[in-house]
Amino acid sequence: MTLPASPSEPAMPSAPEAGARLWALRGARAAVSIPGLILVAAFIGYAGLARESGLTLAETLMMSALVWALPSIVVLTGAMAGGVGLVPAAIAVALASVRLMPMTMALVPILRVEGRTKRWHLLFAAHFVAITAWVFAMRTLPDLPRPARLPFFLGFACTLTGSVTIITGLSYLLVDDMPPMVAGALFLLTPVYFLCSLWTAARLSVDKVAMLVGLGLGPVFALVAPGADLLLTGLVGGCLAYGGTRLARHLGWGRDT
């Protein structure tokens, strides 16, 4: 992940001096990073799942480019493979993607320049909101001049999406030569990276407490209510984390909760 320039590196030019194109190129260069490589590896694993589920190459490429968020793609792939109807599949994908709404609401004010940013630019940028792009943006964009943030983010997101789509297509064609164990291991890199990234990006104690509570409750709800384990883990774990940190703050045990 790209970090602010060190004192030994030349300072970035201002947005008016560099121009939107240069900032977009800087964002594209930032996409070549550890998070980007991990995401690419995860989509290599997804290509194996898509082929085993009976999806065509065109369907796999369209979902990689248009749906983009990997959990939602997996849910949609499972629904299609299981013969689920259009309405239940749409509901399942909507529930898997509802977490992206507050993420988008948090990102848009960082991207917007009052009186200058067009609405359709923000709507286009919102398409790329997923864990990888969002964590990168929330950690990197506040350090950039405000006019540079939107082109930088779009350069990063478009490059990452295009690279992932191309690699997914190539992997789909070559997946027969990949051992199932390897494909599964690559696919599981994504949740591991998500957890590490969210922990690193968390600035409040309540965020880290919520993740710890969720890790504890996830296996429990997977056994008790396997059909609603993720929903219950998020709902119950989030409420417990919020209530616990509020109580700790009231008792004077923490200042940042």
Legacy VTK file of the C-alpha trace (Angstrom):
# vtk DataFile Version 3.0
C-alpha trace
ASCII
DATASET POLYDATA
POINTS 257 float
0.000 0.000 0.000
1.341 3.436 -0.904
2.503 5.538 2.019
3.216 9.264 2.170
6.585 10.198 0.726
9.507 10.023 3.105
11.601 13.130 3.769
14.252 11.812 1.353
11.737 11.632 -1.502
10.714 14.698 -3.537
7.433 16.208 -2.472
4.436 15.637 -4.699
3.545 18.630 -6.852
0.342 20.469 -6.167
-2.820 19.425 -7.999
-2.965 22.453 -10.317
0.689 21.966 -11.271
0.468 18.234 -11.884
-2.995 18.137 -13.396
-5.675 15.512 -13.114
-3.966 13.190 -15.597
-0.747 13.067 -13.634
-2.601 12.343 -10.411
-4.537 9.578 -12.178
-1.225 8.094 -13.351
0.083 8.231 -9.802
-3.017 6.373 -8.664
-2.535 3.767 -11.380
1.052 3.240 -10.249
-0.126 2.867 -6.652
-2.353 -0.035 -7.729
0.804 -2.122 -8.183
1.070 -2.939 -4.488
0.777 -5.758 -1.974
-3.005 -5.254 -1.534
-3.428 -5.300 -5.313
-1.428 -8.492 -5.685
-3.427 -10.175 -2.928
-6.687 -9.192 -4.604
-5.449 -10.513 -7.940
-4.508 -13.796 -6.256
-7.976 -14.042 -4.710
-9.629 -13.584 -8.107
-7.435 -16.330 -9.517
-9.058 -18.565 -6.934
-12.473 -17.210 -7.887
-11.858 -18.109 -11.526
-11.643 -21.751 -10.435
-14.925 -21.435 -8.524
-16.629 -19.808 -11.499
-15.547 -22.531 -13.886
-16.548 -25.319 -11.503
-19.951 -23.620 -11.090
-20.591 -23.723 -14.834
-20.197 -20.030 -15.587
-18.990 -19.088 -19.048
-15.920 -16.945 -19.627
-18.104 -13.970 -20.604
-20.205 -14.276 -17.428
-17.086 -14.538 -15.277
-15.520 -11.457 -16.863
-18.720 -9.422 -16.573
-19.100 -10.208 -12.884
-15.459 -9.415 -12.205
-15.717 -6.047 -13.950
-19.249 -4.968 -13.027
-20.032 -6.520 -9.636
-16.418 -6.091 -8.472
-16.847 -6.747 -4.712
-15.658 -10.347 -4.294
-18.122 -11.451 -1.553
-21.050 -10.295 -3.698
-19.611 -12.092 -6.721
-19.318 -15.310 -4.729
-22.913 -14.989 -3.502
-24.184 -14.375 -7.037
-22.121 -17.265 -8.408
-23.525 -19.609 -5.774
-27.064 -18.472 -6.530
-26.610 -19.036 -10.253
-25.002 -22.433 -9.733
-27.801 -23.483 -7.386
-30.549 -22.467 -9.794
-31.935 -19.805 -7.482
-34.465 -17.441 -9.042
-33.685 -13.865 -10.027
-35.465 -12.218 -7.081
-33.871 -14.361 -4.316
-30.469 -13.932 -5.964
-30.911 -10.157 -6.119
-31.913 -10.062 -2.440
-28.918 -12.170 -1.447
-26.493 -9.951 -3.367
-28.127 -6.815 -1.937
-27.680 -8.127 1.618
-24.062 -9.020 0.889
-23.451 -5.541 -0.531
-25.340 -3.404 1.975
-22.103 -2.853 3.888
-20.840 -0.814 0.935
-23.394 1.966 1.483
-21.874 3.430 4.697
-18.415 2.949 3.167
-19.475 5.014 0.153
-21.037 7.672 2.376
-17.747 7.977 4.261
-15.646 8.179 1.080
-17.675 10.657 -1.005
-17.016 13.695 1.243
-13.296 12.987 0.960
-13.459 12.892 -2.847
-15.785 15.858 -3.375
-14.579 19.382 -4.104
-17.413 21.784 -3.323
-18.757 23.458 -6.431
-16.366 21.635 -8.781
-16.995 17.885 -8.617
-19.760 16.639 -10.899
-22.287 14.204 -9.488
-21.734 11.617 -12.210
-18.033 11.574 -11.349
-18.904 10.596 -7.783
-21.419 8.001 -8.990
-18.742 6.484 -11.228
-16.244 6.444 -8.365
-18.827 4.785 -6.094
-18.832 1.742 -8.389
-15.298 0.904 -7.255
-16.020 1.009 -3.525
-14.946 -2.328 -2.063
-12.720 -3.224 0.861
-9.396 -2.958 -0.981
-10.103 0.379 -2.667
-11.875 1.811 0.381
-9.117 0.989 2.866
-6.518 2.350 0.473
-8.515 5.543 -0.092
-9.227 6.214 3.575
-5.537 5.846 4.449
-4.049 7.663 1.448
-6.416 10.353 0.148
-6.524 12.625 3.236
-2.799 13.297 2.722
-3.359 14.534 -0.856
-4.604 17.949 -2.028
-8.377 17.825 -2.310
-8.525 18.412 -6.114
-6.121 15.491 -6.591
-8.113 12.917 -4.639
-10.761 11.954 -7.196
-8.390 11.478 -10.185
-5.905 9.637 -7.950
-8.635 7.290 -6.671
-10.035 6.664 -10.147
-6.568 5.929 -11.497
-6.009 3.423 -8.719
-9.448 1.808 -8.932
-9.654 1.555 -12.737
-6.177 0.036 -12.960
-6.945 -2.461 -10.226
-10.298 -3.439 -11.724
-8.868 -3.817 -15.212
-5.926 -5.892 -13.991
-8.157 -8.154 -11.927
-10.558 -8.689 -14.835
-7.747 -9.616 -17.226
-6.100 -11.982 -14.737
-9.471 -13.584 -13.945
-10.044 -14.293 -17.634
-6.593 -15.801 -18.092
-6.998 -17.895 -14.948
-10.378 -19.146 -16.156
-8.713 -20.476 -19.309
-5.809 -22.057 -17.423
-7.630 -23.222 -14.288
-7.562 -26.878 -15.363
-3.821 -26.880 -14.698
-4.239 -25.488 -11.176
-4.578 -27.911 -8.233
-7.855 -27.369 -6.311
-5.913 -26.869 -3.078
-3.958 -23.999 -4.622
-7.099 -22.334 -5.998
-8.790 -22.586 -2.591
-5.746 -21.171 -0.791
-5.599 -18.199 -3.161
-9.302 -17.559 -2.675
-8.894 -17.516 1.112
-6.216 -14.832 0.899
-8.970 -12.228 0.537
-10.633 -12.529 3.976
-7.202 -12.706 5.618
-6.153 -9.514 3.868
-9.479 -7.830 4.662
-9.047 -8.553 8.356
-5.455 -7.298 8.469
-6.307 -4.161 6.474
-9.326 -3.260 8.582
-7.348 -3.788 11.785
-4.560 -1.532 10.513
-6.987 1.151 9.327
-9.032 1.133 12.555
-8.474 4.344 14.507
-11.011 3.801 17.281
-11.048 1.108 19.914
-14.661 0.255 19.093
-13.597 -0.836 15.583
-11.021 -3.291 16.902
-13.356 -4.529 19.628
-16.044 -5.173 17.001
-13.620 -7.265 14.938
-12.542 -9.301 17.962
-16.140 -9.904 19.035
-17.050 -10.867 15.473
-14.217 -13.387 15.306
-15.508 -14.972 18.489
-19.189 -15.000 17.537
-18.717 -16.096 13.910
-18.049 -19.789 14.626
-20.854 -19.837 17.214
-23.505 -18.530 14.830
-22.138 -20.764 12.042
-23.191 -23.725 14.206
-26.386 -22.265 15.672
-27.812 -20.477 12.607
-25.708 -21.355 9.533
-28.097 -19.625 7.156
-27.852 -16.277 8.918
-24.470 -16.502 10.611
-22.878 -13.486 8.943
-25.920 -11.284 9.518
-26.212 -12.273 13.186
-22.478 -11.946 13.767
-22.469 -8.409 12.399
-25.623 -7.342 14.199
-24.943 -8.885 17.606
-21.190 -8.316 17.498
-21.565 -4.685 16.480
-24.128 -3.990 19.204
-21.998 -5.671 21.864
-18.878 -3.790 20.765
-20.686 -0.458 20.692
-22.373 -1.005 24.053
-19.192 -2.279 25.687
-17.037 0.610 24.491
-19.689 3.158 25.480
-19.742 1.658 28.964
-15.938 1.714 29.105
-15.953 5.368 28.097
-18.563 6.163 30.738
-16.397 4.477 33.372
-13.322 6.345 32.173
-11.460 3.311 30.861
-10.767 4.740 27.407
-10.637 8.056 25.616
-10.876 7.100 21.946
-13.925 4.830 22.092
LINES 1 258
257 0 1 2 3 4 5 6 7 8 9 10 11 12 13 14 15 16 17 18 19 20 21 22 23 24 25 26 27 28 29 30 31 32 33 34 35 36 37 38 39 40 41 42 43 44 45 46 47 48 49 50 51 52 53 54 55 56 57 58 59 60 61 62 63 64 65 66 67 68 69 70 71 72 73 74 75 76 77 78 79 80 81 82 83 84 85 86 87 88 89 90 91 92 93 94 95 96 97 98 99 100 101 102 103 104 105 106 107 108 109 110 111 112 113 114 115 116 117 118 119 120 121 122 123 124 125 126 127 128 129 130 131 132 133 134 135 136 137 138 139 140 141 142 143 144 145 146 147 148 149 150 151 152 153 154 155 156 157 158 159 160 161 162 163 164 165 166 167 168 169 170 171 172 173 174 175 176 177 178 179 180 181 182 183 184 185 186 187 188 189 190 191 192 193 194 195 196 197 198 199 200 201 202 203 204 205 206 207 208 209 210 211 212 213 214 215 216 217 218 219 220 221 222 223 224 225 226 227 228 229 230 231 232 233 234 235 236 237 238 239 240 241 242 243 244 245 246 247 248 249 250 251 252 253 254 255 256
